[in-house]
Amino acid sequence: MATLTGFQRDLLFIVAGKTNASGQEIKDELEKEYSGEINHGRLYPNLDTLVNRELVEKGTIDRRTNSYDLTGEGYEALENHREWEDQYFS
């Protein structure tokens, strides 16, 4: 987790809260939190980074739409990160 950007960590939390989330669903959630538009050139390369690090699994909803789910490793990374945060924020 230490090598991820804050944006990538935010992506992990959003993916963790959804099942088979499409990129558009993830983008919509991010835009609520960031109060602005998240462009595709920022979103999808960062999702691909998480997929390549095996923290997120990429699937297919239809020919044009991918789905994203947290892997066991991704869940464990988030859990460890939250435990680390808790020692400073309690």
Secondary structure, 3 states (H helix, E strand, C coil): CCCCCHHHHHHHHHHHCCCCEEHHHHHHHHHHHHCCCCCHHHHHHHHHHHHHCCCEEEEEEECCEEEEEECHHHHHHHHHHHHHHHCCCC
